[in-house]
């Protein structure tokens, strides 16, 4: 067996701090599978980006991101501009793990480790938002802000319930925003909107059918725009989105594009993979097949 070298970049506070308890077992399981693994524990915001860039420069065969979508976001930002980008393995030990859910990467660490040791990769698209990168979702509007407004200690204590609590708090304060979208091959959209989502996969915020046609390898974003509506209409649309039945509603605009420019006269923050991503205006571009991800070759594995 040829031994491969991997750099495991992990967030010790992700999820309910499971990674700190499981780390010796994870390293042992990976090594038994032929992957000699060293570690980097993140200590501050942006640390995983620096660690991923250094690991690529040092010639590691694989990089493994262990944590939630925030850790993954930082890691891909460290890899995106490298000429040589090592394949990326994922241990989904965070609170939501939207991207792992979309790719069917098991949430149980044992099965996720076994998948990594199989070393089968597939290329996936990345998104670029001005000078930052995202792997799963970009969005704007007041409701998209809740993912980075929830304190990390609260997420550690009560998990995904923290997001629901914050969401209920913000729903009564939802206000529309004037937005102008210029999309390649689509044209211009000028609307008052509640939120917009630029999806690379079908799994967003725990909704597995929010962008049911989205594909990680088609070179296109799936864009979902929620037009101005009242609270009752918003709740109705959220229930439709759980079943993937929202795209034909008159309050929803849906299209596919490889590039779009979003501007507004208002102050609108951006959410990139659940993290603060600056403010509008912004140009969003697909980078086709830009990163290799370790997945199940047979396609039978599931997040559940």
C-alpha positions, -999 to 999 in steps of 0.1 A, spaced: 0 0 0 13 34 -10 11 58 20 -3 92 13 2 123 34 -28 144 46 -31 176 65 -62 176 88 -74 211 95 -100 211 122 -121 235 143 -120 223 179 -153 242 187 -173 229 157 -206 212 164 -206 201 200 -168 198 201 -169 161 189 -136 165 170 -117 171 202 -130 138 217 -126 118 185 -93 130 172 -70 101 183 -96 76 168 -98 96 136 -61 97 131 -58 60 138 -86 51 113 -71 72 86 -36 58 91 -49 22 90 -65 32 56 -31 43 42 -33 80 49 -6 94 73 -22 124 88 -9 154 107 -31 181 123 -37 218 125 -62 231 151 -77 264 142 -74 292 168 -90 322 152 -110 335 122 -91 330 89 -67 305 105 -80 276 84 -74 296 52 -37 302 60 -33 265 71 -48 252 39 -26 275 17 5 263 36 -5 227 33 -9 231 -5 25 247 -7 41 219 13 29 193 -12 4 173 9 -14 147 -11 -48 155 6 -63 182 28 -91 172 52 -115 198 66 -130 187 99 -158 209 112 -188 227 98 -195 247 67 -175 276 81 -143 256 84 -149 243 49 -154 278 36 -121 289 51 -102 259 37 -114 263 1 -104 300 3 -69 289 11 -69 265 -19 -88 283 -46 -60 305 -60 -33 278 -58 -19 265 -91 -18 230 -75 -48 222 -53 -47 189 -34 -80 169 -33 -101 178 -3 -117 153 21 -145 163 45 -153 152 80 -187 169 86 -186 176 124 -203 210 124 -238 222 132 -254 221 97 -229 206 72 -249 216 41 -222 208 16 -215 173 31 -253 167 29 -254 176 -8 -225 152 -16 -238 124 6 -207 124 29 -216 105 61 -220 126 92 -207 98 114 -169 102 117 -162 65 112 -179 62 78 -166 96 67 -130 84 75 -136 52 56 -148 72 26 -116 93 27 -94 63 28 -110 51 -5 -93 81 -21 -118 85 -50 -123 121 -61 -146 140 -84 -142 176 -97 -167 202 -85 -174 238 -93 -165 267 -70 -181 301 -68 -162 334 -67 -177 364 -51 -155 394 -59 -122 383 -43 -136 355 -21 -147 320 -29 -176 298 -18 -184 261 -23 -221 258 -16 -241 290 -13 -239 328 -15 -268 350 -6 -281 383 7 -311 398 26 -317 401 63 -326 364 69 -293 352 54 -274 371 81 -286 348 109 -259 321 102 -231 344 112 -250 363 139 -255 332 160 -228 331 187 -204 301 184 -209 292 221 -247 290 216 -242 267 185 -219 245 206 -244 242 234 -277 236 214 -267 229 178 -290 238 150 -317 249 174 -297 281 178 -304 290 142 -341 285 146 -342 307 176 -323 335 158 -346 330 128 -377 335 148 -363 366 163 -355 381 129 -387 371 110 -407 399 126 -382 424 113 -380 412 77 -379 442 53 -376 442 15 -345 454 -3 -342 470 -37 -320 448 -59 -307 449 -95 -294 416 -109 -276 415 -143 -272 378 -152 -252 364 -182 -276 352 -209 -306 361 -187 -307 399 -187 -317 423 -159 -340 418 -130 -350 448 -109 -371 439 -79 -378 446 -42 -367 413 -26 -366 396 8 -336 375 0 -315 361 -29 -296 328 -29 -269 317 -54 -267 280 -51 -239 256 -62 -257 226 -47 -292 216 -38 -287 217 0 -290 251 17 -297 258 54 -309 222 60 -334 226 30 -324 197 7 -348 208 -21 -343 246 -21 -325 244 -55 -335 209 -67 -320 213 -101 -286 225 -89 -255 204 -98 -220 208 -85 -205 200 -119 -227 218 -145 -208 251 -146 -239 270 -135 -253 286 -104 -290 281 -95 -303 315 -85 -334 318 -63 -348 352 -56 -377 358 -31 -397 389 -41 -413 413 -16 -439 395 5 -456 396 39 -448 374 69 -477 350 62 -466 345 26 -430 340 37 -440 312 61 -461 296 34 -432 297 9 -409 282 35 -432 252 39 -433 248 1 -395 250 -1 -392 220 23 -410 200 -4 -392 216 -33 -425 231 -46 -416 268 -43 -400 275 -77 -432 281 -96 -447 305 -70 -452 340 -84 -431 354 -54 -401 334 -66 -377 340 -95 -355 311 -104 -328 309 -132 -294 294 -140 -264 314 -150 -226 312 -149 -221 348 -140 -241 376 -124 -236 411 -110 -258 422 -80 -261 458 -70 -283 478 -46 -287 513 -33 -291 499 2 -266 484 26 -268 446 20 -244 421 36 -233 389 18 -234 354 33 -209 330 18 -213 294 30 -227 307 63 -200 333 69 -199 370 65 -187 378 29 -186 416 27 -213 437 11 -229 444 -22 -222 453 -50 -207 419 -60 -198 399 -92 -204 362 -88 -187 338 -112 -186 300 -115 -152 283 -116 -159 250 -134 -144 218 -121 -120 239 -99 -115 215 -70 -114 178 -65 -135 164 -35 -132 129 -20 -166 112 -25 -181 77 -26 -172 62 -60 -204 42 -61 -225 72 -51 -244 52 -25 -233 70 7 -256 94 24 -252 121 50 -277 104 72 
